[in-house]
Amino acid sequence: MSDYKKQFEFWLNDSYFDDATKEELLGIRNNEKEIEERFYKDLEFGTGGLRGIIGAGTNRMNIYTVRKATQGLANYILKQGKKDPKVAIAYDSRRMSPEFADVAALCLAANGIKAYVFDELRPTPELSFAVRKLGCTSGIVVTASHNPPEYNGYKVYWEDGAQVSTPRDGEIIAEVNNVTDYHTVKTMDKEEAKKAGLYEVIGAEIDDAYMVELKKQIIHPEIIKQVAKDIVIVYTPLCGTGNKPVRRILKELGFENVYVVPEQENPDPNFTTLEYPNPEDPKAFTYALRLAKEKKADVVLATDPDADRLGIYCYDTKSGDYVPFTGNMSGMLIAEYILRERKANGTMPTNPALVKTIVTTNMADVITKDYGVDEIEVLTGFKYIGEQIKLFEQNKNHNYVFGLEESYGCLAGTHARDKDAVVAVMCLCEVAAWCKSKGITLWDQMLNMYEKYGYFNESQYAITLKGIEGSQKIKEMMDKLRANPPKNFGDLKVKEFRDYEMGTTLDIATGDKGKTNLPKSNVLYFDLEDNAWCCARPSGTEPKIKFYMGVKGTSIEDAKKKNEELTNAIKAII
């Protein structure tokens, strides 16, 4: 009998698993392919934690795989020898999120580790904030971010409030993988855990402290007051966690005309009104744009289900249309405003630094140079930006001002150590208020920045390849690019090839080799002629291989044309 069939039979017959699980498995007993998909491996606890389809099986998100992963985390925490370890836990609006949060909390409690559990759904960045506020050793957030509704996930944070990074992530993964017997996984009764002081519900007190920290990032409250009655904002939380905190912060800052999309205001684990709950997807804005036209909104905002990423549209007075902004565009609007205004009013810290990922717009290079701010580049994943804040504090060599990644995530301030869509909404609305006070729109300001810094244009091309075969195809594509890196993409020659998995750089013209000086990651980067670049990496959270690309043009049209040509060249190569 194959290994996956043995696992299937074990789950079906062992007394450890409940009747509902067994009933679900009986329903697929005659579906060989489905049994294999669910049991051919353990759901991987990767560098970001767990992410998978909800259901019974070793390769699925369920109470047993969540508890098993938590036992591994508990074992790791206890080995650190910290006195009275504590873990904060938050969760989003997805199916089984509250249940998974409790399963994790009660496993920790059974291991003598106190769990602080939020009383209801909360944004991921608030969990990051709570870890440090409560002096926790670690944090867990149950979320699958913007994945389709059949998914859920589980991310792990450390005491600095950032997602675990190298080498700690590998050490935790090893502990999780060491838990092979479900019968050794601990749990306890919830009421008993509460009586023992090992399970505590948190809520309003953390919300209040979080709001105080957010407001510290406002530079010109007087400008907001000046236009508060005139600026119109439409917002959708996309049926997730952003509704309450976003509305609260905007109200407390004085914005008077904030309209929330009613169909997407409340939590909905099925995301009924959404094909895909992702603010990067134009379809996610269908309801919001309809309301925006009705209310004549200046700006339209959407946060993803765990409220760590922000998408926006802005009204263009010249065309009468709403213009979509990429994460690079909105991030640059906020960054340029912060750097400009802090420099002007004398609140820029000494040795200021902006941190961005390697696939984020190169417009950041020009803007930071213009304002005398150091730019630090890190691998894809906001945990690497969070890690830099910790290193700045330890080494006292820089002061963090702003961080961003192209995938609609950014962070102003150091209250959290992960991307924060609540602070992004707040900052973006301040920029919109500043624009309103000058008689221009956010789109006008973006055009001003293009004229000053260059017409940068970035995009992404992704190929979805599901299941066992898909995973193998993705590996083959990366192996092919790594073994035979292209010398050119269309008419653009490759200047430098970087393999972050091997940690090497190659100058194509001279043959000189160097080091990337960044942690190992399965990423291939091609620095091209004419201020262009492209990059390939498998997604860490979805069954996709992603290709990122960026160009610089002489106009919007020229940049768009160059990007299309580069995208077609990438498609031809793969």
C-alpha positions in Angstrom: 0.0 0.0 0.0 1.3 3.5 -0.9 2.2 5.9 1.8 -0.7 8.3 1.1 -3.1 5.4 1.2 -1.7 4.3 4.6 -2.2 7.8 5.9 -5.7 7.9 4.6 -6.6 4.6 6.3 -5.0 5.9 9.6 -7.1 9.0 9.6 -10.2 7.0 8.7 -9.7 4.4 11.5 -7.8 5.9 14.3 -9.7 7.1 17.4 -7.8 10.4 17.5 -9.8 11.8 14.6 -13.4 12.9 15.1 -16.5 11.6 13.3 -17.0 14.6 11.1 -13.4 14.2 9.7 -14.1 10.5 9.0 -17.4 11.2 7.3 -15.7 13.8 5.0 -13.0 11.2 4.1 -15.6 8.5 3.5 -17.0 10.8 0.9 -13.8 10.7 -1.2 -13.1 7.0 -0.6 -13.5 6.1 -4.3 -11.6 9.2 -5.6 -8.0 8.1 -5.8 -6.7 11.4 -7.1 -8.4 13.4 -4.3 -7.0 11.0 -1.7 -3.5 11.4 -3.1 -3.8 15.2 -3.2 -4.9 15.3 0.5 -2.4 12.8 1.8 0.7 12.6 -0.4 2.6 15.0 2.0 2.2 17.0 5.2 0.9 20.5 4.7 4.2 22.3 4.5 5.1 24.6 7.4 7.1 27.0 5.4 9.0 30.2 6.2 5.6 32.0 6.5 3.8 29.3 8.4 0.9 27.3 7.0 -1.3 28.0 4.0 -3.7 25.5 2.4 -7.1 24.4 1.4 -9.5 23.7 4.3 -10.4 20.0 4.7 -9.5 16.6 6.1 -6.1 15.3 5.3 -2.4 15.8 6.1 -2.0 18.3 3.2 -5.0 20.4 4.3 -5.8 23.0 6.9 -7.8 21.4 9.7 -7.8 21.3 13.5 -5.3 18.4 13.5 -2.7 20.0 11.2 -3.0 23.3 13.0 -2.6 21.7 16.4 0.3 19.6 15.2 2.1 22.7 13.9 1.4 24.6 17.1 2.9 21.7 19.1 6.1 22.2 17.1 6.0 25.9 17.8 5.4 25.3 21.5 8.4 22.9 21.6 10.5 25.6 20.0 9.4 28.3 22.4 10.0 26.1 25.5 13.5 25.3 24.3 14.3 29.1 24.3 14.2 28.9 28.1 12.2 32.1 28.5 10.4 32.7 31.8 6.6 32.7 31.5 6.4 32.6 27.7 3.2 34.2 26.2 1.7 34.1 22.7 -0.8 36.6 21.1 -3.3 35.2 18.7 -5.5 37.0 16.1 -7.7 35.7 13.3 -9.6 36.9 10.2 -13.1 36.4 8.8 -12.4 33.1 7.0 -14.0 29.8 7.5 -12.7 28.0 10.6 -10.5 31.0 11.6 -11.9 31.3 15.2 -11.8 27.5 15.6 -8.1 27.3 14.5 -7.2 30.2 16.8 -8.7 28.3 19.8 -7.0 25.1 18.7 -3.7 26.8 18.7 -4.4 28.6 22.0 -5.3 25.4 23.8 -2.4 23.5 22.5 -0.1 26.3 23.8 -1.9 26.4 27.1 -1.5 22.6 27.5 2.2 23.2 27.1 2.2 25.8 29.9 2.4 28.8 27.5 -0.1 31.6 28.1 -2.3 32.5 25.1 -3.8 36.0 24.6 -6.7 35.6 22.1 -8.6 38.5 20.5 -12.3 38.6 21.2 -13.2 38.8 17.5 -11.5 39.2 14.1 -8.6 41.7 13.9 -6.2 43.0 11.3 -2.8 41.2 10.9 -0.9 44.4 11.7 -2.7 44.7 15.0 -1.4 41.3 16.0 2.1 42.4 15.2 1.5 45.4 17.4 0.0 43.3 20.2 3.0 40.9 20.4 5.3 43.8 21.4 2.6 45.6 23.5 2.0 42.5 25.6 5.6 41.4 25.8 5.0 38.1 24.1 7.5 35.6 22.9 5.6 34.9 19.8 2.4 35.6 17.9 0.0 33.7 15.6 -2.4 35.1 13.1 -4.9 32.7 11.4 -5.4 34.1 7.9 -5.0 33.2 4.3 -4.8 36.9 3.4 -6.3 37.4 -0.1 -6.5 33.7 -1.2 -9.8 32.3 -2.5 -12.4 31.3 0.2 -11.5 27.6 0.3 -8.1 28.5 1.9 -6.9 29.4 5.3 -3.5 29.9 6.9 -1.4 30.4 10.0 1.5 32.9 10.3 4.1 33.0 13.1 5.6 36.1 14.6 8.4 36.5 17.0 9.0 38.9 20.0 10.0 41.8 17.8 6.6 41.8 16.2 7.8 40.7 12.7 7.2 37.4 11.0 9.9 34.9 11.8 12.9 35.2 9.5 16.3 33.4 9.0 17.5 31.4 10.9 14.6 31.2 13.3 12.1 30.2 10.7 14.2 27.2 9.8 14.6 26.2 13.4 10.8 26.4 14.0 10.2 24.4 10.8 12.5 21.7 12.1 10.6 21.5 15.4 7.2 21.3 13.5 8.6 18.6 11.2 9.8 16.6 14.3 6.2 16.2 15.5 5.2 13.1 13.6 2.8 11.4 16.0 -0.6 13.1 16.4 -1.1 11.3 19.7 1.8 13.3 21.2 0.1 16.6 20.4 -1.2 18.3 23.6 -4.5 20.2 24.2 -6.7 21.0 27.1 -10.2 22.2 28.0 -10.8 25.9 27.4 -12.4 26.6 30.8 -9.6 24.8 32.5 -7.1 26.9 30.6 -8.9 30.1 31.6 -8.9 29.0 35.3 -5.2 28.3 35.1 -4.5 31.8 33.7 -3.3 30.3 30.4 -6.0 31.6 28.2 -6.9 35.3 28.3 -9.3 37.2 26.0 -8.0 40.6 24.7 -9.7 43.4 22.7 -10.5 47.0 23.3 -7.4 47.9 25.4 -5.2 46.8 22.5 -7.4 48.6 19.9 -7.1 51.9 21.9 -3.3 51.6 22.2 -3.0 50.7 18.4 -5.0 53.8 17.5 -2.8 56.0 19.6 0.3 54.7 17.7 -1.3 55.1 14.3 -2.1 58.8 14.9 1.6 59.5 15.6 2.2 59.1 11.9 0.0 62.1 10.9 2.2 65.0 9.8 -0.4 67.7 9.1 -3.6 67.3 11.1 -4.5 70.9 10.3 -4.7 70.1 6.6 -7.1 67.3 7.3 -9.3 69.6 9.4 -9.2 72.1 6.6 -10.7 69.8 3.9 -12.5 67.3 6.2 -16.0 68.5 5.0 -15.0 68.5 1.3 -13.1 65.3 0.7 -15.2 62.2 -0.1 -13.9 58.7 0.6 -15.4 55.3 -0.4 -14.0 52.3 1.4 -14.5 48.5 1.3 -13.0 46.0 3.7 -13.7 43.2 1.2 -15.7 41.3 3.9 -12.7 41.2 6.1 -11.1 42.7 9.3 -10.6 46.3 8.2 -14.1 47.6 8.7 -13.9 48.7 12.3 -10.3 50.0 12.6 -10.4 51.9 9.3 -13.7 53.6 10.0 -12.5 54.4 13.5 -9.2 56.0 12.5 -10.8 58.1 9.8 -13.5 59.3 12.0 -11.1 60.2 14.9 -9.0 62.1 12.4 -12.0 64.2 11.4 -12.9 62.9 7.9 -16.6 63.4 7.6 -17.6 61.8 4.3 -16.6 58.2 4.5 -18.9 55.7 2.8 -18.5 52.0 3.3 -19.7 49.5 0.6 -22.7 47.9 2.4 -22.5 44.6 0.5 -18.9 44.1 1.7 -19.0 45.8 5.1 -19.5 42.7 7.3 -17.4 39.6 7.6 -18.3 36.9 5.0 -16.1 33.8 4.9 -17.5 32.9 1.4 -16.7 36.4 0.0 -20.1 36.1 -1.8 -19.7 39.4 -3.7 -16.1 38.8 -4.7 -14.6 36.5 -7.3 -11.2 36.9 -5.5 -10.8 39.0 -2.3 -7.7 40.8 -3.5 -7.3 44.6 -3.8 -4.9 43.9 -6.7 -7.8 42.6 -8.8 -9.9 45.3 -10.5 -13.0 43.1 -10.1 -12.8 43.5 -6.3 -13.6 47.2 -6.8 -16.9 46.6 -8.7 -19.2 47.5 -5.8 -16.9 50.3 -4.5 -16.6 52.1 -7.9 -20.4 51.9 -8.2 -20.8 53.6 -4.9 -17.9 56.1 -5.7 -19.7 57.3 -8.8 -22.9 57.8 -6.8 -21.2 59.7 -4.0 -18.7 61.5 -6.3 -15.8 60.2 -4.3 -12.3 61.6 -4.5 -10.7 58.4 -3.5 -11.7 54.7 -3.4 -10.0 52.3 -1.0 -10.0 48.6 -0.5 -8.2 46.5 2.2 -7.7 42.8 1.8 -9.4 40.4 4.3 -6.7 40.6 6.9 -6.2 44.3 6.4 -2.5 44.4 5.7 -2.7 45.5 2.0 -4.4 48.5 0.4 -5.6 49.0 -3.1 -6.9 52.4 -4.4 -8.6 54.2 -7.3 -8.6 58.0 -7.6 -10.9 60.3 -9.4 -9.4 62.1 -12.4 -11.1 65.5 -13.0 -9.8 65.7 -16.6 -11.2 62.4 -17.9 -14.0 62.0 -15.4 -12.8 58.4 -14.8 -11.5 56.6 -11.7 -7.8 55.6 -12.2 -6.4 52.5 -10.6 -3.1 52.7 -8.7 -0.7 49.8 -8.4 0.9 49.1 -5.0 4.1 50.7 -6.3 2.2 53.9 -7.2 0.3 54.3 -3.9 3.4 53.4 -2.0 5.4 56.0 -3.8 2.7 58.7 -3.2 2.9 58.0 0.5 6.7 57.7 0.7 7.3 60.9 -1.3 4.8 62.9 0.9 6.4 61.6 4.1 10.0 62.3 3.0 9.1 65.8 1.6 7.0 67.0 4.5 9.3 65.6 7.2 12.3 67.2 5.6 10.4 70.5 5.3 9.1 70.6 8.9 12.3 69.3 10.5 10.8 66.0 11.8 13.0 63.8 9.6 15.1 61.6 11.9 18.9 61.4 11.7 20.2 58.6 9.3 16.7 58.1 7.8 16.1 54.9 5.8 13.5 53.6 3.4 13.3 49.8 3.0 11.9 48.1 -0.1 11.9 44.7 -1.6 14.0 43.7 -4.7 10.8 43.6 -6.9 9.5 47.0 -5.8 9.6 50.0 -8.2 13.0 51.7 -8.9 11.2 55.0 -8.6 12.1 54.6 -4.9 15.8 54.8 -5.8 15.4 58.2 -7.3 13.1 59.6 -4.6 15.3 58.5 -1.7 18.3 60.1 -3.4 16.4 63.3 -3.9 15.6 63.6 -0.2 18.9 62.3 1.1 17.4 59.1 2.6 19.3 55.8 2.5 17.5 53.0 0.7 17.9 49.4 1.9 16.8 46.5 -0.4 15.6 43.2 0.9 14.2 40.0 -0.4 10.5 39.6 -1.3 8.4 39.3 1.8 7.5 42.0 4.3 9.1 40.0 7.1 12.5 41.2 5.8 11.4 44.8 6.1 10.2 44.1 9.6 13.6 42.5 10.3 15.4 45.7 9.2 13.5 47.7 11.8 14.8 45.4 14.5 18.4 45.6 13.1 18.2 49.4 12.9 17.2 49.5 16.6 20.0 47.1 17.6 22.8 48.6 15.5 21.6 52.2 15.8 22.8 52.9 12.3 19.5 54.0 10.7 16.1 55.3 11.7 13.2 53.7 9.8 11.0 56.1 7.9 9.0 53.9 5.5 8.9 50.5 4.0 7.0 49.0 1.0 6.6 46.1 -1.3 5.0 46.1 -4.8 2.2 43.8 -3.7 0.2 46.6 -2.1 1.8 46.5 1.3 3.5 49.3 3.2 4.3 50.5 6.7 4.7 54.0 8.1 6.0 54.0 11.7 7.4 51.2 13.8 4.3 50.3 15.9 3.9 47.2 13.8 6.6 45.1 12.1 4.4 44.0 9.2 2.6 45.7 6.4 -0.3 47.7 7.7 -3.3 48.7 5.6 -4.9 50.6 8.4 -1.9 53.0 8.7 -1.7 53.0 4.8 -5.4 54.2 4.5 -4.7 56.9 7.1 -1.5 58.1 5.3 -3.1 57.9 1.9 -6.0 59.9 3.0 -3.7 62.6 4.5 -1.9 62.8 1.1 -5.4 63.1 -0.6 -6.3 65.8 1.9 -3.0 67.7 1.1 -3.8 67.3 -2.7 -7.3 68.6 -2.1 -5.9 71.7 -0.2 -3.8 72.4 -3.3 -6.7 72.0 -5.7 -5.3 68.8 -7.3 -6.1 65.1 -7.2 -3.9 62.1 -6.2 -3.7 61.3 -9.9 -2.4 64.9 -10.6 0.2 64.4 -7.9 1.3 61.0 -9.4 1.7 62.7 -12.8 3.8 65.4 -11.1 6.0 62.7 -9.7 6.4 60.9 -13.0 7.5 64.2 -14.6 10.0 64.8 -11.9 11.4 61.3 -11.3 10.7 59.4 -14.5 7.8 57.3 -15.9 8.3 54.1 -14.1 6.0 51.2 -14.9 5.9 47.8 -13.3 3.7 44.7 -13.7 3.5 41.1 -12.9 2.7 38.0 -14.9 1.7 34.8 -13.0 1.1 31.3 -14.1 -1.1 29.1 -11.9 -0.1 25.4 -11.8 -2.1 23.4 -9.2 -1.4 20.1 -7.5 1.5 17.7 -7.6 2.1 18.1 -11.4 1.9 21.9 -11.1 4.5 22.0 -8.4 6.9 19.9 -10.5 6.3 22.2 -13.6 7.1 25.3 -11.5 10.3 23.6 -10.3 11.3 22.7 -13.9 10.7 26.3 -15.1 12.9 27.7 -12.3 15.6 25.0 -12.9 15.7 25.8 -16.7 16.1 29.6 -16.1 18.8 28.9 -13.5 20.8 26.5 -15.6 20.6 28.5 -18.8 19.9 32.2 -17.9 18.8 34.2 -21.0 21.3 36.7 -22.4 18.6 39.0 -23.5 14.8 39.6 -23.2 13.7 40.7 -26.6 15.8 43.7 -27.5 17.0 44.2 -24.0 20.4 42.7 -23.0 20.9 41.3 -19.6 23.5 43.3 -17.7 23.6 41.2 -14.5 22.0 37.9 -13.4 21.4 37.3 -9.7 20.6 33.9 -8.3 19.4 34.4 -4.7 19.2 30.7 -4.1 22.9 30.3 -4.8 23.7 33.8 -3.4 25.6 34.7 -6.6 25.7 37.5 -9.1 27.1 37.3 -12.7 28.1 40.3 -14.8 27.2 39.1 -18.3 29.6 41.4 -20.2 32.7 40.6 -18.1 31.9 37.2 -16.6 32.7 38.6 -13.1 31.0 36.8 -10.2 29.9 38.3 -6.9 27.6 37.8 -4.0 24.0 39.0 -3.4 24.7 39.5 0.3 21.1 38.5 1.1 19.6 35.3 2.6 19.0 32.4 0.3 15.7 32.5 -1.6 14.4 30.8 -4.7 14.5 34.0 -6.8 16.2 34.8 -10.1 16.7 38.5 -11.0 17.8 39.9 -14.4 19.1 43.5 -14.5 18.5 44.7 -18.0 19.6 47.6 -20.2 17.6 50.9 -20.4 16.6 50.9 -16.7 14.6 47.7 -17.1 14.5 44.5 -15.0 12.7 41.3 -14.5 12.5 38.6 -11.8 11.1 35.1 -11.4 10.0 33.4 -8.2 7.5 30.7 -7.1 4.8 32.1 -4.9 5.1 31.1 -1.2 1.4 31.2 -0.6 -0.3 30.1 -3.9 0.3 27.4 -6.6 1.9 30.0 -8.9 5.1 31.1 -10.5 5.4 34.8 -10.7 7.3 37.0 -13.1 7.9 40.6 -12.1 9.1 43.3 -14.5 9.8 47.0 -14.5 10.8 49.7 -17.1 11.3 53.4 -17.3 9.8 55.4 -20.1 9.6 59.0 -21.4 5.8 59.1 -21.0 3.0 57.0 -19.7 2.4 55.6 -23.2 6.1 54.9 -23.8 6.5 53.2 -20.4 3.4 51.1 -21.0 4.7 50.0 -24.5 8.1 49.1 -23.1 6.5 47.0 -20.3 4.3 45.2 -22.8 7.3 44.4 -25.0 9.2 43.1 -22.0 6.2 41.0 -20.8 5.9 39.4 -24.3 9.7 38.7 -24.3 9.3 36.9 -20.9 6.4 34.8 -22.2 8.4 33.9 -25.3 11.3 32.6 -23.2 9.2 30.5 -20.8 
